[in-house]
Amino acid sequence: MNYTNVRGINASRIMMGCMRIADKPLQQTEDLIVEAVRAGVNAFDLADIYGKGDCEKVFGVAFKDLGLKREEYIVQTKCGIRYADFGKYYDFSAEHILSSAENSLKRMNTEYIDVLLLHRPDALIEPEEVAAAFAKLRAAGKVRAFGVSNSSAVQIQMLEKYGVDVAVNQMQFSLGHTLLVDGGVNVNTRKDEAVIRAGDALEYCRLRNITMQAWSPLQYGFFEGVFIGNEKFPELNAELDRLAEKYNCTPTAIAFAWILRHPAKMQVITGTTSPERMREICASAEVELTREEWYSLYTATGKTVS
Ligand SMILES: NC(=O)c1ccc[n+]([C@@H]2O[C@H](COP(=O)([O-])OP(=O)(O)OC[C@H]3O[C@@H](n4cnc5c(N)ncnc54)[C@H](OP(=O)(O)O)[C@@H]3O)[C@@H](O)[C@H]2O)c1
């Protein structure tokens, strides 16, 4: 396993995502954590809304049952998305940030959160209010570091203007969702991919030493399904299979290795709930794709390089 430095915190490049654990048997989640930890994973990603709070609860129970030492692990969670009768809305008010963090601490049965992220940009953000809430949480020893998710360069800059040290930006990125790099590769061309949809997030985060985290590494669209072995993506799967054979691993591991190969040194968040798959995914940390292979996979997604 490789590690990266997130504002002084030594975090594994592969993180275990806990969005899908709420309805799984506790034993399966415990086996999953054991497998992840055995492979060197020390970082876990959660959110207050996953399973409407149940994912944090299950994680807290499993972590305690397994007798893991809290100080050896990184527990990251998120706040800022709320539910109402009409659907979801976003809330970055200090009141909501503080109460969400308190509730997460209680649900996970822990005294502190290592990294707290703002889940999706709130149109009504008051950055100075966010900064004040974060300062309060840090001063109370309840949160060690802060970050954002799904945020553009300018949205991060707004927080930085008020003194927030943004340590992380978590964005969707995979061979099924390449927007983070498409705009840069195609800048000043007439191709659709030239449209900047990811808000220059990748370039800005690299400039500011903000750790990028890639969510849904195997999904295409917005949770439409997994592209591995999917007949909708024949060229991509042929290339994944070819490289899997070359590196003596699985196509899934190659899909992870493609993200890990990016020099931004992103963390990749796996959402598997299968201990067996966790093992195969962690094997991806051993694979170092060449530049040419990285581009051959990118091209196999249907993207063109001018
Ligand atoms: N910040 C955000 O807005 C945001 C949004 C979404 C997710 N996230 C984070 O990202 C994490 C990962 O998201 P995700 O769960 O969508 O990621 P993913 O790893 O792309 O997808 C995992 C899902 O794909 C299934 N799957 C099918 N075939 C698979 C294969 N060959 N290998 C591995 N999995 C396969 C898994 O089933 P099995 O369980 O049976 O393996 C699981 O249901 C979440 O847990 C969450 O922490 C963040």
The ligand as a Gaussian input file, in Angstrom:
#p B3LYP/6-31G(d) Opt

LIG

0 1
 N      -18.472000      12.790000      -2.232000
 C      -19.481000      12.291000      -2.894000
 O      -20.348000      13.015000      -3.416000
 C      -19.564000      10.791000      -3.039000
 C      -20.545000      10.228000      -3.868000
 C      -20.572000       8.841000      -3.976000
 C      -19.690000       8.034000      -3.281000
 N      -18.766000       8.622000      -2.463000
 C      -17.796000       7.787000      -1.711000
 O      -17.154000       6.920000      -2.616000
 C      -17.252000       5.585000      -2.164000
 C      -17.265000       4.661000      -3.322000
 O      -18.424000       4.879000      -4.144000
 P      -19.116000       3.660000      -4.894000
 O      -19.584000       2.665000      -3.896000
 O      -20.087000       4.205000      -5.859000
 O      -17.821000       3.078000      -5.657000
 P      -17.475000       1.886000      -6.595000
 O      -16.333000       1.186000      -5.944000
 O      -17.305000       2.453000      -7.949000
 O      -18.759000       0.929000      -6.631000
 C      -18.952000      -0.094000      -5.694000
 C      -20.194000      -0.852000      -6.066000
 O      -19.963000      -1.549000      -7.313000
 C      -20.214000      -2.934000      -7.091000
 N      -19.362000      -3.753000      -7.961000
 C      -19.794000      -4.506000      -8.994000
 N      -18.786000      -5.084000      -9.620000
 C      -17.676000      -4.729000      -8.996000
 C      -16.299000      -5.033000      -9.173000
 N      -15.849000      -5.792000     -10.169000
 N      -15.424000      -4.499000      -8.311000
 C      -15.844000      -3.722000      -7.299000
 N      -17.136000      -3.373000      -7.081000
 C      -18.045000      -3.891000      -7.925000
 C      -19.933000      -3.160000      -5.642000
 O      -20.584000      -4.356000      -5.264000
 P      -19.949000      -5.257000      -4.084000
 O      -20.225000      -4.533000      -2.836000
 O      -20.708000      -6.530000      -4.197000
 O      -18.490000      -5.421000      -4.376000
 C      -20.561000      -1.912000      -5.048000
 O      -21.968000      -2.025000      -4.991000
 C      -18.517000       5.558000      -1.297000
 O      -18.486000       4.492000      -0.358000
 C      -18.429000       6.893000      -0.631000
 O      -17.557000       6.790000       0.472000
 C      -18.700000       9.975000      -2.348000

